[in-house]
């Protein structure tokens, strides 16, 4: 943005603060940006604790946060926070729905293995669980302490439920041992395996064995990261010019780029003399449609008390040591998204 | 009511790795009086070095040997260069110093390897046998065998060899042993080397059986320390029993509702109960 003249001549200040998963540090960071740096909007946030720790600060300051990646439930249940990613709950639901579509009438029992982190673990599984129960099936959530080392016991626990699908709803580093344990127990072909977008990373398929080829479905949240369509190509070009080669070109990087695109395009439409926090917040809430080839359907912010605009996206399959995007768009039918779908009808996103 | 038999089998291999690390901790404590919190970090380093060599096309055996040798070298470095400078410090300070060493090693591992998903694979992973409804790979059987063999060998070494006798003498009275001609540094070095080797083997096995992650492997020392507490940092058979009990009970708790997600607290519970049990006699004498 700055290399192209910034916002009508005004330069964007790029600060990146690390909260170290510490809510107190996160609040200090937010207060510094809002009170000391006089930020008019925060863009690209990606933190496990930011949404929960700073909801009060954001609402009191009436500042809009257009996050890159939100994980906990708090990121999807507040007025001043919106993310471009879908979140693990939507991610799990979509992938389970896709597997069920491909195996009509055969998917009845679903197990989700997640970390016992409040507002993350159980919540991220319950969208898929709620959906399968709405289809007459059953579901089970297995929570565990991430410091636990015994992956085989977790897999055995999951198998006691006799599932048709297991979601390894974990970051990739924690997920790999569970896939290894499942392989060790000869379970690869006995059921379907899936994971949310936290596994959509090129380092994931090589870390599990070749035996998983064609056997693991992974959600993407956003369209193919290797796509040559205009927005995606622009994101890749930006990454190549300004980011180091070792930084992953994955969903989460796409999400950060999209957050920046939304905010910069909104700011560019404003009168530079009238840019302040209140006007920027109002302008961002006025974003009722944002189209990009990186989304499956239009994205928006709007003025609802909560936001989860990205709930429609593709899934991928582990194939030949890579994550092969499948040419589908799955719209999450998580029962919890009822209010979101209803709002979309009022602004013309859906009919 | 879930069947606990598969969880018992699953927990045995994890327990074996706890036992290996715990035996190293006890041997070192008996010889040098140091509670080594860096045992897990040294094991993690061994696992990452093995993985790197195999990943770059090196033979598996070379990877394992290099990993264990590196663990011995780092352990010896601490034991010969840093530990003697703290020899007359408070025992708590000596223990905390090893924790600092562990954190330095974690930082080093994170800097060199990062937290990318990896899997350490051993040739024994692919074959195995069925027992109580669980497929037991040969790696798991080997882990159990090594734990038993290492414990027996070290007990024999301490009981029969001259240097083992010297290590036991150091454990009883360090100054008196030195005055009687025990070569303190040599016996110390031997204990640090044994401890490093056991950490290396345990780290490689844990990296294969569970997770190849710097922080995870470093803090895998906690159950081993709890097992050592169970053995009062003196008794190897009690330490082995403690390690096995912690590993197996942790796995058995997996399917238990409500408690299951918090089973990683079990080592702390074991350690607290063991310490309360040990206090029992002292309390009686006091009264």
Interface residues (C-beta under 8 A of the other chain):
Chain A: X116 X143 X144 X145 X147 X148 X149 X150 X151 X152 X153 X154 X156 X157 X160 X172 X173 X174 X175 X176 X177 X180 X184 X185 X186 X201 X203 X204 X207 X208 X209
Chain B: X2 X3 X6 X7 X10 X11 X13 X14 X115 X116 X117 X118 X119 X121 X125 X128 X134 X135 X137 X206 X210 X211 X213 X216 X219 X220 X250 X251 X254 X255 X260 X261 X262 X263 X264
